[in-house]
Amino acid sequence: MNLKGKNVLVTGAGGFIGSHLVDALLGKGAEVTCFLKYNSRNDWGLLEELPEDKKKIINVISGDIRDSEIVRHAAKNMDAIFHLAALTGIPYSYTNPKENVMTNVMGTYNVMQAALDNGVKKVMHTSTSEVYGTPDTIPITEEHKLKGQSPYSASKIGADKIAESFYCAFGLPVAIARPFNTYGPRQSARAIIPSSFSQALKIGIIKHGSGEPTRDLNFVTDTAAGMIRIAECDNSAGQVINLGTGKEISMAELMQKIAAAVGKDVKLVYDPSRVRPANSEVMRLCADNTKAKNLLGWEPKVNLDKGLGITLEWISKNLHKFKTGIYNR
């Protein structure tokens, strides 16, 4: 599907990845409608970061992904839907598991049903590498078993299977993007890279949890580009596709890189409150991105050092937005 001139709905458009995806879709010439969670301030989340000329040409619908009627309304006359709306914080899911299920599973059901009812030609559903759990083999292929090691990952497994069922049972042309750990400008301190950079810059200390786990870090513009390629690809329907670099780095090594990038003495301080329950921590994540390369012609363009530099520059300019004295879950 050529997205130029097509009516495209992005759920979760005000989020970190969503705002970058909207930016990229506008660059493709798509007519973009952004579905945002309603708030009385008419705050568009991270879409507020877009230039004024781009904000003027997007259409915004405010509602709740858990409300089937507003989702069905938003899906009318859409050629494609990019479904990103979700609760994403793993620590938050420990204390709010029901909200994760209602938002991630039922919200996904609402999107799939609305897409089916409205004859949407392509749906891109967003998964997460967390659904693999601690893997049996590295790199992780799309055929690896799924394991719900946190309420968040369990809810995303449920959401993925809802999307899969609509393809198998009803022929809905839905494809599942499975991004590994995305980072970059606009990300909140819920994630380790902005948390570490903001602490290092403000107080010269990085409070951290376990340094042993490894992650596959993919720059946000590469993730957005992969999602677009999935929607564009006629052969992606019914497929699960990893979006990752195929490289892993331990959290301990990552924090050393962050401290070095800041360019001043930074003290690393172990904080037990940031450690996840032993059976819940995913110890390694590293993508096999062969399918993305072969099916989509996609591969990451921004390496980690370059991506960290771009992220550091953005955080330095937006340091006032970060609450470094608390653990952002």
C-alpha positions in Angstrom: 0.0 0.0 0.0 1.3 3.4 -1.0 0.4 5.6 1.9 0.6 8.9 0.0 -2.9 10.5 0.2 -4.3 7.6 2.2 -6.4 8.1 5.4 -4.3 6.8 8.3 -5.3 6.4 11.9 -2.6 6.3 14.6 -3.7 5.2 18.1 -1.4 6.2 20.9 -0.3 9.1 18.6 0.7 11.3 21.5 3.2 8.8 22.9 7.0 8.5 22.4 7.0 6.2 19.3 3.6 7.4 18.2 4.6 11.0 17.8 7.7 10.0 15.7 5.5 7.7 13.6 3.0 10.5 12.9 5.9 12.7 11.9 7.2 10.0 9.5 3.7 9.4 8.1 3.3 13.1 7.3 6.6 12.9 5.5 5.1 10.1 3.4 2.2 12.3 2.4 -0.5 10.4 4.4 -3.6 12.1 5.8 -3.1 11.4 9.5 -5.7 11.2 12.2 -4.3 10.9 15.7 -6.2 9.1 18.4 -5.3 10.5 21.8 -6.6 9.7 25.3 -8.9 12.5 26.3 -7.8 15.1 28.9 -9.5 18.4 29.8 -6.4 20.4 29.0 -6.6 19.4 25.3 -3.0 18.4 25.7 -1.8 16.4 22.6 1.1 14.7 24.5 4.3 14.5 22.5 2.6 15.7 19.4 3.1 19.1 20.9 6.8 18.6 20.0 5.9 18.7 16.3 6.4 21.9 14.3 3.4 24.2 14.1 3.0 23.6 10.3 2.6 19.8 11.0 0.3 20.2 13.9 -2.0 22.2 11.7 -2.6 19.4 9.2 -3.2 16.5 11.6 -6.7 15.6 12.7 -7.1 14.8 16.4 -9.7 12.6 18.0 -9.7 12.4 21.8 -11.2 9.5 23.6 -10.3 6.2 25.4 -9.1 3.1 23.6 -11.2 1.1 26.0 -14.4 2.8 24.6 -15.5 0.7 21.6 -17.9 3.4 20.2 -15.3 6.1 19.9 -12.8 3.7 18.4 -15.3 2.6 15.8 -16.0 6.2 15.0 -12.3 7.0 14.6 -11.8 4.0 12.2 -14.4 5.3 9.7 -13.1 5.9 6.2 -9.6 4.8 7.2 -7.4 3.0 4.7 -4.9 1.9 7.4 -4.6 1.8 11.2 -1.4 1.9 13.2 -2.3 0.6 16.7 0.2 1.8 19.3 -2.1 2.8 22.2 -1.1 0.8 25.3 0.1 1.0 28.9 3.8 0.3 28.6 5.4 0.6 32.0 6.5 -2.8 33.5 6.8 -1.6 37.1 3.4 0.1 36.8 1.9 -3.2 35.7 2.9 -4.8 39.0 0.5 -2.5 40.9 -2.1 -2.0 38.2 -2.4 -5.4 36.3 -6.1 -5.0 35.7 -5.7 -1.6 33.9 -3.0 -3.2 31.7 -5.5 -6.0 30.7 -8.3 -3.5 30.0 -6.2 -1.1 28.0 -3.9 -3.5 26.2 -6.2 -6.5 25.5 -9.6 -4.9 25.4 -8.3 -1.8 23.6 -6.8 -4.0 21.0 -10.0 -5.9 20.6 -11.8 -2.6 20.0 -9.3 -1.6 17.3 -9.5 -4.9 15.5 -13.3 -5.0 15.6 -13.5 -1.4 14.4 -11.1 -2.1 11.6 -13.2 -5.1 10.5 -16.5 -3.2 10.7 -15.1 -0.4 8.6 -13.3 -2.4 6.0 -9.8 -1.1 6.8 -7.3 -2.3 4.3 -4.3 -2.7 6.6 -3.8 -2.8 10.3 -0.3 -2.6 12.0 -0.5 -3.8 15.6 2.3 -3.0 18.0 3.7 -5.8 20.1 6.9 -5.8 22.3 10.0 -7.9 22.7 9.0 -8.4 26.3 6.5 -11.1 25.2 9.5 -13.4 24.6 10.5 -13.4 28.2 14.1 -14.5 29.0 14.9 -16.4 25.8 16.0 -20.0 25.2 18.0 -19.0 22.2 19.8 -15.8 20.9 19.1 -14.1 18.6 15.3 -14.3 19.1 13.3 -15.3 16.1 9.6 -14.6 15.7 8.9 -18.3 16.3 10.3 -18.2 19.8 7.8 -19.2 22.5 6.0 -16.4 24.4 6.2 -16.0 28.2 4.4 -13.5 30.4 7.0 -12.6 32.9 5.1 -9.4 34.0 1.5 -8.4 33.8 2.5 -5.9 31.1 4.0 -8.6 28.9 1.1 -11.0 29.6 -1.3 -8.3 28.5 0.6 -7.7 25.3 0.7 -11.4 24.5 -3.1 -11.3 24.9 -3.3 -8.3 22.6 -1.1 -10.0 20.0 -3.3 -13.1 20.0 -6.4 -11.0 19.6 -4.9 -9.4 16.6 -3.8 -12.8 15.2 -7.3 -14.2 15.7 -8.8 -11.4 13.7 -6.5 -12.3 10.8 -7.1 -16.1 11.1 -10.9 -16.0 11.8 -12.1 -13.0 9.8 -9.3 -12.3 7.3 -8.5 -8.9 8.7 -5.3 -7.8 7.0 -3.3 -7.2 10.2 0.4 -7.5 10.7 2.2 -7.4 14.1 5.3 -5.3 14.6 7.4 -6.5 17.5 9.9 -3.7 18.3 12.8 -4.3 20.7 13.9 -1.6 23.1 13.2 1.7 21.3 14.9 4.9 22.5 15.5 8.5 21.3 14.3 12.0 21.8 10.9 12.6 23.6 11.2 9.4 25.6 10.2 9.7 29.3 12.4 8.8 32.3 10.3 5.6 32.6 13.0 4.1 30.3 16.7 3.6 31.3 18.4 5.9 28.8 16.5 9.1 29.5 16.4 8.3 33.2 20.2 7.8 33.2 21.0 10.9 31.1 18.7 13.2 33.1 20.2 12.1 36.4 23.7 12.4 35.2 23.1 15.9 33.8 21.2 17.2 36.8 22.8 15.6 39.8 25.9 13.7 38.6 24.5 10.4 39.8 22.8 7.6 38.0 20.6 5.5 40.3 20.1 2.1 38.7 18.8 -1.4 39.1 20.4 -4.6 37.8 23.3 -4.2 35.4 23.2 -7.7 34.2 20.3 -7.8 31.7 21.0 -7.1 28.1 18.8 -5.2 25.6 18.6 -4.7 21.9 18.4 -0.9 21.5 16.7 0.5 18.4 16.6 4.2 17.6 13.0 5.6 17.4 13.2 6.7 13.8 14.2 3.2 12.7 11.3 1.7 14.6 8.9 4.1 13.0 10.3 3.4 9.6 9.9 -0.4 10.2 6.3 0.1 11.2 5.6 2.0 8.0 7.3 -0.6 5.9 5.0 -3.3 7.5 1.9 -1.3 6.5 3.3 -0.7 3.0 4.2 -4.4 2.4 1.4 -6.3 0.7 2.8 -9.6 2.0 3.0 -8.7 5.7 -0.6 -9.5 6.7 -0.7 -12.4 9.2 3.0 -12.0 10.0 4.9 -11.1 13.2 8.0 -9.1 12.4 10.8 -8.2 14.8 12.2 -4.7 14.6 15.6 -4.7 16.3 19.3 -4.3 15.6 20.5 -7.8 16.2 23.0 -6.5 18.8 22.7 -6.6 22.6 24.3 -4.5 25.3 24.2 -5.0 29.1 22.7 -2.3 31.2 26.0 -2.0 33.1 27.8 -1.3 29.8 25.1 1.1 28.7 25.3 3.2 31.8 29.1 3.4 31.3 28.5 4.7 27.8 25.9 7.2 29.1 28.3 8.5 31.7 31.1 8.8 29.2 28.8 10.7 26.7 27.9 13.2 29.4 31.6 14.1 29.6 31.9 14.6 33.4 32.4 12.4 36.5 29.2 10.5 37.1 28.6 8.2 40.1 26.7 5.0 39.6 24.5 4.2 42.6 22.7 0.8 43.0 19.0 1.3 44.0 17.2 -1.9 45.1 13.8 -0.3 44.4 14.6 -0.3 40.7 15.2 -4.0 40.6 12.4 -6.1 39.2 11.3 -9.4 40.9 13.7 -12.2 40.0 11.3 -14.3 38.0 9.9 -11.2 36.2 13.2 -9.8 34.9 13.9 -10.6 31.3 17.6 -11.3 31.3 18.4 -11.0 27.5 16.9 -9.5 24.5 18.5 -9.6 21.1 16.5 -9.6 17.8 16.8 -11.8 14.8 15.8 -9.3 12.2 16.2 -11.5 9.2 12.5 -11.4 8.4 12.4 -7.6 8.5 15.3 -7.5 6.1 14.0 -10.1 3.7 10.3 -9.2 3.7 10.4 -5.5 4.2 13.8 -4.4 3.0 14.2 -2.8 6.4 17.3 -2.5 8.6 18.3 0.0 11.2 20.3 3.0 10.1 21.2 4.8 13.3 23.9 3.0 15.4 23.9 3.2 19.2 26.6 5.8 19.6 25.0 8.1 17.1 21.6 7.5 18.7 22.8 8.2 22.2 24.4 11.5 21.0 21.1 12.6 19.4 19.2 11.6 22.5 21.6 13.4 24.9 21.3 16.6 22.8 17.5 16.5 23.1 17.5 15.7 26.9 20.0 18.5 27.5 17.6 21.0 25.9 14.6 19.6 27.7 16.1 18.8 31.1 13.4 20.9 32.9 10.9 18.2 31.9 12.6 15.5 34.0 11.9 14.8 37.7 15.2 13.3 38.6 14.5 13.0 42.3 11.9 10.2 41.9 11.8 6.8 40.3 9.6 7.2 37.3 7.7 4.0 36.9 
